[in-house]
Amino acid sequence: MAERTRAIAGDQRVRSARRDVASNGAKSTAGRGTPRWYANLWHANLWHAYPSTGIVGGIIGFGVSLLPSLIPRPWLVQAAFSGVTAALAYGIGVLLGWLVRHAGVHPEWSERTRRTGRIVLVLSGVATAVTLTALGAHWQSELRRLLDMPGVRPGFVLVPVVAAVVAGTLILLGRSARALARLLARALRRWVSPVLVRVGSGAMVAVLVVLIFNGTFMASVVQVIDSVAAGIETRDNGVVQPQRPERSGSPDSLVAWESLGAEGKAFVAGGPAPQRLAEFARRREPSAEVEVQVPVRIYAETEEFEDRDTAAQMVIDELDRSRAWERDVLVVATPAGNGQVSEAAIEAIELMHAGDTATAALGYTSMGSWLSFLTDRHSAPDAGQALFEAVYAHWSELPRDDRPALLVFGESLGSYGGHGAFSGLQDMVARTGGALWVATPRFTDIWDELTRARDAGSPEIHPIYDGGRQVRWGSGNGDATDLWDLGPEWEQPRVVYLQHASDGVVWWSSDLLWHEPDWLREPSGADVLPGLRWFPVLTYWLTTMDTLVAADVPVGYGHVYLQEYADAWAAIAPPAGWTDDDTDALKEWLVDVHRQP
């Protein structure tokens, strides 16, 4: 029995020695008072795999992601955003730790101190995450109250859990990529000298940088993404091909139905039917017989032609075919990303003019607005310029008394693109009968120039330029009656900008990285949390998130515009006899038809 006991003890000593070797000679921590699970975890080297600086950075990143901004975030979106932010901050923390070590800073701490520090770090991190989640829920509740939204859902308590999973997954992917790179480097060193490996790696990085900066790499990326998106966009999604000759894609059209993307098909197949137009006309004048027409809607995709000029000429041919030049109003609309033209905005002016309108648009990409801007910011203004110049050239040749009012329209990236046709405000008013720009991004040159040159005392969220003589801003929540705050003296043609103080799409700009904007220094809008502050880099990151959820709010806030269209078109190009009561009726109609459930 004694021999068996000694044998077991010997085996235990062997296993203990093996554990010591596996832990690279570290002293055993399974001593008196140390839990066995912790000792096993310590010897498994899992603690050491994740640097303390990275963990601290991740905790800070999680906290930063919960700071309030312009738009409330659904709890699952917040969790994903927090996870991504924590992973990025973890990487920054690891980098800073590496720089400190290579600068010669090597604190000599005992194993006991390291263990205690790790325990304190983890416990404080959990406590911090819980506290910050509670604060984040409070801020989100306050913001939701401002935007007439329901309170924070109970799922918000799961934000730190889901964020940890997202961050952990991203960190694991990053570490796996680094391990694979090291494995490949070691494999290459068997046949190639280390010097050649380093030189080759440096050369590959240099080539990649050159391709990125000269546009070659980005052009290839754009082509691939656009091709994939185009394949998705060609689906009908239940949209029925129009049969009336006033629409592109109809049997009479020069533009094939199959050539249009999903948004192009939705645009040409949409709009109010004649009976709906007549119904609205009777609402305005119950005792009058109003003749209504089928609105003309022309659309073509740039990708289907050799170049933008050829595509623009196809739009002109379609305008000729549909006799659009005989209408009372002609709107040149620049779509947002993936070809979307605001249905409510166009329907508003069609109802206003009893269908005696024509709208022409030229799609330039199948990608979403922000992906399109980030990968190829020239397509939108180039397409906007190509179409307007083609339309303007033909329109200018028509008899002055026998041609439609020429208007321009764009929303979001479409507004940025539509501005590409003009050199400035004077060019705009000289060559159009009016312009409506909705949610214009801050990086749009003409908007930026007008805003910077605004009258003293007027805020950036609602600027006044030259006393409102030709251009005015509407920034109300749910209407744009503030267009008339400066009085009725407003010269024709008129330019209107619609923007909400809470619309992150308007206020996002790379300048937010290092410069505090006026809209954060000045008094906040009614739909923005008071006391919102600017922080370098952080505000840029938070506002970037705002752009992704800017449309997930009720009508009249964020990136959701509706009733404002009625006020704007009534100011720009009202038909004869149009009254304020008619504008109110149009607002009610738009709400009934287009308000989100």
N, C-alpha and C positions, 0 to 999 in steps of 0.2 A: 504493500500500500504506500509505504514511504517512497519507494522507487517511482511509483506512478505519479505521486505528487511532485517529485523533483523533475520528472519528464515534462509534466504540464507547465511547471514554472519555467523550465528551459524554453519550451515552445513560446511561451508568452514573452520571454526576454528577446527571442529571435524576432517575433512580430513587432515588438516595440522598437527594436533596432532598425527594422525595415521601414517603419513609419518615420523614424528620425532621418533616415537616408532620403526618403521621398520628400521630406520637407526641407531638403537642402541643408541639413545640419542644424536646423533650428532647434532650440531647447524645447523640451516637452512642456506643454502648457496644461497638461492634464493633471496638474498637481492638486494639492489640497485646496478645496474651495472653488475650483474651476469646473463648471458643468462639462460633462463628457461631450455633449452635442457641440458645444462651442469649441472644445479642443479639436474635435474631428474637423469642424469647419475651418478652423485656423490652419490645421495641417494640410487640408485639401487645397490650400492656397487660393481659395475663392475670394477672400478679403483682399489679398494683394493684387488680384487681377483687375480690380476697379480702383483706381487711384482716389485718394481722399479729395484731391482738388477737383476731380471730375464730379464726384458725388455732391460736393458743395455747390459746384456750378449748376448741376441739375436741379437742386433744391431752389436755388435762386431763380433759375429759368422757369420753374413751375410757378413760383410766386409772381413773377413778372407777367406771365400769361394770363393771370387772373385779374390784372389791373383793368379798371373800366376804360371804355373807349366810346365810340359813337353808337354802335349797334349792339343790342343784346344778343347773346349767343345761346343756342339750344345746348343742353348739358352735354350731349354726345359730341357735338361740334367743339364745345369748349374742352372736353377731355382729349380729343384728338389734337387740337391746337396746343394744349398744355403738354402733351406727350412729345410732340415735335419740338416745341420750344425747350423743354427739359433736355432732350437729346442733343440739340444744338449747343445749349449751355454746358452740358457735360463735356462735349468735345472741346469747347473753349477752355474749360477748367483744366482738362488734361494737357492741352497745349501750354497753358500758363505754367503748370507744374513742371513740364518738360523744360521750358525756358529757364525757370528758376534753378532747376538742378544743373543745367548746362552752364549756368552763370556761376557755379561753384558753391551754391548754398545746399548743404547736406546736413540737416539737423540730425544729431546723434541721440535718438530716443531709445529707451529700453523697450524690450518686448512687452513688458507689463504696461508701460505708458501707451504704446501703440494699441494694445488691446482695449485699454480703457478709453482711449480717444475714439476708437471705432464704435464702441458701444454708445458713447455719448453722442457721436455724430448720427448714428442711426436713430436713436430715441428722439433727439432734437429734430431730426428731419421729419419723422412721423408727426411729432407735435406741431411743427411748423406747417406741414401740409394740411393738417386738420384745421388749424387756425386760419390759414390763408383761404381754404375752401369756404369756410364760414363767412369770411370777409367778402370773397368773390360773390357768394350767393346774395349777400346784402347789396352789393353794388349793382348786380344784375337786376335785383328786385326794384331798386330805385330807378334804374334806366327803363325798365319795362313799364313802370308807372307813368313815366314821361311820355312814352310812345303808345299809351292806351293798350298795353298788352297784358295777358294774364301773368300772374306771378311765377316765380321759379318753381319748376317741378321737383318732386322728391328725388328724382334720379340724379339731381345735382350732387348728392352726397357720394355718388360713385365716381365723380370726376377724378380724384387722386388715384383710385384703383385702375381705371381704364387708362389714365395718363401714364401710370407706371408700366402697364403692359405695352403701350405704344412706344414709350421711351426705351424700355428694355429691348424690344424687338429691333428698333433702329440701331441701338448701340451694338447689339449682337451682330447685326448685318455689317456694321462698320468694322467691328473687330474681325469678323470672318474675312472681309475683303483685305484687311491688313495682313492677316495670317496667310492668305493665299498669295499675296504679293511677295511676302518673305519666302514662302515655299518655292515660288518660281525663281526668285533671285538665287536661292541656295542651289536649285537644280541647274541653273545656268552656270554657276561657278564651277561645276564639275568639268565643263568643257571650255568655258570662257573665263579669262582672268577677271578679278573683281574690278580692275580699272575699266575694262571694256564694258562691263555691266553698268557701272555708274555713268560712263560716257553715253552709252546707248539709251539709258533711261532719261538722262538729261536731254538728249537729242529728240526723243519722242515727245517729251513735255514741251520743248521749244516749238516743234512742228505743230503740236496741237494748239498752242497759244497763238501762233501765227494764223492758223486756219480759222480760229475763233474770231480774232480781231479783224481779219480781212474779209470776213463774211462768208467764206467758203463753207465752213463747218455749219454755221447757222442756216445757210441756204439749204443745205442738205437736210438738216433737221426739220425745217419748215416744210420742205417738199414731202417728207415722209409723213409728218403729222397731218398735213393738209390732205394727203391722199387717203389716209385712214379715216379722217373726219368726213371727207367727201363721200366715201362709201357708206358711212352711217347716215349722212344727211340726205341721201337719195331715197330713203324710205318714205313712203307716203304718209304713214301714221294715221291712216283713215281719212285723209283729206281727199275730197272728190274733185276730179278735174273740172274746171269751169267750162261751160258750154257757150257762154255769151261772147261775142266777138270783141267786147271791150276789154277782155282780159288776156294777158300773155298766157301761153300754155293751153289755150282753147283750140278747138279744131281749126279755127280760122287764123290762128297766130303763126307768126314766123319763128317763134321760139317753141321748141319741142317741150312738151310737158315733162318728159323723162329727163331733160337736161337741167331741170330746176332742183335745188336742194329742198330739204324739208321746210325751211323758213320761207324760201321763195314760193313754194307751192301753197303754204298757208296764207301768204300775203295775197296772191292773185286769186285764190279761191275764197277769201274772206270778204269782209265789208258788208254793209247793210243791204238787204234785198230791196227792190223798189217798193214793196208794200210797207217795209219798215221805214223807209224814207218818207213815204206818204203819211204814215202814222205820226211821225215826229212833226212833219209840216202841219198836220191838222192840230197837233197839240199847240203849236205856235199861233196858228190862225184858224180857229175852228170853223169860221164861216167862209173861209176863202178856198178856192180851188187852186192848188199849187201843182204845177207840172214838175214831176221828178224824172231824173234820168239815172241810168246805171253808171256809177262812177267808173272811170277808166283806171285800170291798174296795170302798169307795165313793169316787167322785171326781166333781167337777164343775168346770167352768171359769167363772170370774166373768164373762168377756167375753161369755158366751152369755146373760146375763141383764141386767135393767135396772140392778141394783145388787148390792152384796155381800150384803145381807140377803136378797134374793130368791134368790141363788145358795146361800146358807147354808140357806135353807128347803128348797131342792131336795135338799140333802144329808140333811136330816132326813127328808124324804119317802122317800128311798132307804133310809135306815136302818130306817124303818118297814116298807117293802116287803120288805126282806131279813131282817126279824126279828132285826136286829143287837142289839137291847136284851136279847135272851135269851142272848147269849154271856157267857162268863166274864170277858172283857177287852174293853174298848173304847178304842182309841187314837185320839186326835185329833192328826193329823200336819199340820204346816205345811210345804209344799214349799219347796225352795230355788228359785232363779230358774229360769225356763222350766218349772216344774211338777214338778221331779224330787223324788221321795221315795225315800230310800235303801232299795233292795230288800233288802240284807243285814240292815239293822236291823229291818225289819218281818218278814222271814222268820224271824229269830231268835226273836222272841216268838211267832210262829205255831207254830214247831216246839216251843217250850217248852211251849205249852198245847195241843198236839195239834190245832191248827186251830180251837180254841174261842175265836176272837177276831174282832173287827171293827175295821177301820181306816178312818177318814174323813178326806178331805183336800179342800182347796179351792184350785184353781190361781188365781193372781192376775196372772200375766204370762207372756208367751212369750219374754221376753228372758232372757239368762243372768244369773246372780246379781249379778255386779259391775256390769254395765251397768244392771241394774234398780235397784241401790242408788244408783248415781251419778246417774241421771236421775230416779228417783222413789222415795225412801226411805220413803215412807209406805204404799205398797201392801202390803208384807209384813206389818207389824204390824196394819194395818187388817183384812186378810183373816184373820189369825190370831185376832184378837179377835172378828170377826163369826162365824166358825165355832164357836169354843169357847163363846161366849155362847149360841148357838142350841142346841148340844148339851147344855150344862150346864142350860139352862132345861128341856129335855125330860127329861133324866136325873134332875133333882131331883124331878120329879113321880112317879117310879117308887117302889114300895115299897122301903124301905132294904135289906131282906133279899132282894130279888128284882131287883137291878139289877147290871150289870157293874162291875168295877173301872174307874174312869175315869182313864186315863193320857194324858199329853201328850208329844209328841216333835217335835224339830226338829233339823236339821243345817245348819250353815253359815248362809246367809241365812234358812233355815227356822227355825233357832233364834232368830235375831233377830226374825223375824216372830211366832213362837209366844209369845215373851215379851210381845208387845203385849196379850195378854189379861189380864195380871196387873199389879197395882200394886206388888208386892214379894214376898219369900219367903213371908211369912205368908199372903198371899192365895193363893199357889200351893199351899201345903200344906193350906189350909183347903178348897179347892174341887176338889182332885184326889186320886187315890190314889197319885200318884207322877209324876215327870217325868224324862225323859232328854233332855239338851241336849248336842249333839255339835258340836265346833269352833265354839263360840259366838264371834262377832266381838267384839272388845274394846269396840266402841262401843255394845254392848247395855247399857242402863242398869242393869238388875237385876244382871247379871254384874259390871259395873263397881262398883256399890255394895258388893256382897258381897266383892269382891276388895280394895277399898280398906279395908274394915272387918275384914280378916282378922286372925287372932290374931298377936300379936307373934312374930317369928322364922320365920314361915312364908313361903316365897317366892311371888312372883306366879305362877310357872309351876305351882305346886302349893299353892294356898292352903288354910288351915284356918280355917273360920269357926265360931265358937262351939263349938270342940272337936269339930266334926263331928257335932253332935247331930241335925241334920236334912238338911244338905246336905254333900256331899263331892265331891272332884275325883279323877278317875282320869287319870293322865298317863303311864302306862307305855307302852313301845314294844312293841305286840303283845298286850298284855293290860291289864286294869284291876284286877288283884288288890290294888293299893295302896289301893283303896277301903276295905279292912279293916285298914289299918295303924293306924288309931285305935282298933281294938278292936270287939267285937260290939255294944256299946251304941249302937244307931242307931235313933232313933225313927221310927215310921211316921206319915204317908207320907214317902217318901224322895225326895230330889232329887239327881240325879247329873249332873255336868258331865264330859265327856270332852274332853281337849285334849292335843296334843303340843307339846313345847317348840319343835319345828322347823316347826310349822304357821303359815305367814305369814298365813293367813286369820284366825287367832285374834288375832295381835298387830298387825295393820295398824290404824292409826288416824291421823287428821290431827294428833293430838298429837305424833306422831313428828317433825313438821316442826321444832318448837322446844323440845321437852321430852324429856329422857332418861327412858325408862321404867324401872321397877324391874327388869324381866326382863333388862335389859342391865347393870344395876348389880350384880345378885345373881349368885351362882354359876350357870353355864350348865347346861342340861339335858344328859343323856348323848348326845343326838343333835344337839347344837349345838357348833360350833367353839369351843374355849376362847379367851378373849381377844377375843371379838367386841366392838367398840366402837360407841358412838353418835356420829354427826356430824349437826349441824343440816342439814336438808333432804336430805342424801345418804342417811341411813338410811331416811327415808320413801320415797325413790325406789327404793332397793334392795328394801325390803320390799314395795313395790307390785309389783315384778317377781316376788317370791316368791309372791304370791297367784296369779299367772297360771300358774305351773308347780308349784304345791304338790301337785298330784295325780300328778305324773310321777315318783313315788318308790315304793319297795316298800311293802308292807302294814306298818302299824305306825309309819310315819313321815309327816311332813308332813301332808297333808290326806287321808290314806288310812287309814280305820278299818275294822276287821273283827272280830277276835276280842274286842275291847273291848265289842262289843254284848252278847256272852254274859254277861260279868261284870256289866255294868250292869243288864240286865234281871233277872238272877238276884238282884241286890241289891234291885231295886225291886218286882218282882211275880212271885216264883217260884210255881209251882203246889205243891200239897201233896206232900210227900215229895221235893222236889227236893234234890239233893245236889251237892257239889263235883265229884264224878265226872261227874254229868250236865252240869255246866257245861263240863268239859273235853271231853266228847263233843260238845257243841254247837259248841265252838270248832273241833274237828277237822272237823265237818260244814261249817261256814262256810268254812273254808280250802279244803276239797276242791271246793266248789261255786263260790266267788266269788274265790279268789285269782287275781291277774293272772298271765298266762303269763310 
